[in-house]
């Protein structure tokens, strides 16, 4: 079996399997590499530190409020608590059927656990 797109030829069995993963990782790294960014003045920045500075600056400006609102005035328009019905709905026990329904609604390759394993793995082994 041969695959020119992966730069690989030979059997899929044996020692060549790690080469496939390495080649795919290199391709992803080239595809996802940021070559440069435009700064706030419209100038193209391609130096590594300049790209980092532009990214940090953009993120900071997006996540920082331009005006500091009066919190007390804003809270006046919010309800003091949840309606009783909603509170009961949110605090009731969750059934196993609801958990299974939610679990199987998630695409099997999405929502990785903190150990990096996808749900598909656990569904395949029956956990």
N, C-alpha and C positions, 0 to 999 in steps of 0.2 A: 504494500500500500504506500502511495506517495502523496505528499501534500506540499506543493511548491509555495502555497501561501504561508505556511508555517516554517518554511525553510527546513523541512524534515523529510527524510525518506527512510523507509525501513519498516520493520515490524512494530506494531503498537505494544507488543509484549517485550519485556526485557528492560535494559538500562536506558532506553531512549525516552521513556515517559517523562522524567524530570526535564529533559531538554524542551519538550513541548510546553510545559508550564513556564519555563524560563523565557522562551521565545514569546509567549503570549504576554507575560509580564512586561517584557521590554517593549512590545508593541503598544501596550496600554500606557506605559510611562511616556513614550514619544507622543502619543495621541493627547494625553492629558497635560502635557507640559505647558506652562504659561510662558509665552515668549515675551510678553510685555503688557502694559496697561496704560491707558490714557489717564493723566492726572487731572486735577480740577481745572487746570488752565488749558486743557486740550492737547498737551504735549505728550508724545509717546515716550514712555519710560521702559527701558529694556534691561538696565543694570539690575542685578539681583536685589540689592538693598533698596533701590528706588521702587521696584515692584512691591517689595514688602511694605515700604512706607506708604505707597498709594493704597494698597489693600487695607492696611490698618486705618488710614485716614478715612477711606470710604466707609468701612465698617463702623468706625466711631461716629461719623456724621449720621449714619442711618440709625444707630442705636441711641443717639443722644437727642433729647428734646431741645428744640430751639427756643421755646418759651417755658418758663417754670410756672405751671398752673397752680392756682390756689387749691390745695388738696381739700381743705375743709369745705370750700364752696362746691367742688366737684362731688364730694361724698354726699352732699345734701340731696342730690338727685338720684342717688342709688337707694334701693330698698334696704332696710335694716337687716333682713334675714331672708331665708328661703320660704316660700309658701309651704304650709304644712304638708300638702300632698307631695310636692317635689322632694321634701326632706325625707318623708317616709319611703318614697321610691328609691332615693339614693342610698339610704342606710339599711335597707332590707338585705337579708342573706341572698347570695347569688346561688342559683341552682347549678348542678353539674351539667345539666342539659344546656343551660345558657353559656357556660364556659366552653363546652364542646362546639356549640354553634359558632361562637366567636372564633375559636381556634381554627376550625375548618373553613371559615370565611376568609382567613388570611392566606394570601398566596404562599405556597410552600417554600419559596426562596426568599421571602421578605421577612422582616422583623427578626433579625438575628438576635440570639441570646447574648448575654455578656461574655460567654465563652466562645462566641463567633460561630456557633453551630446554627444552621437553619432548621426551621420546623419540619422540613421535608425529611431530614435525617431521622428525627424522632418518630415521625409517622411511619417511616419504613421499618424501623425496628420495633414498633408497637408500643412506644411509651407515650 
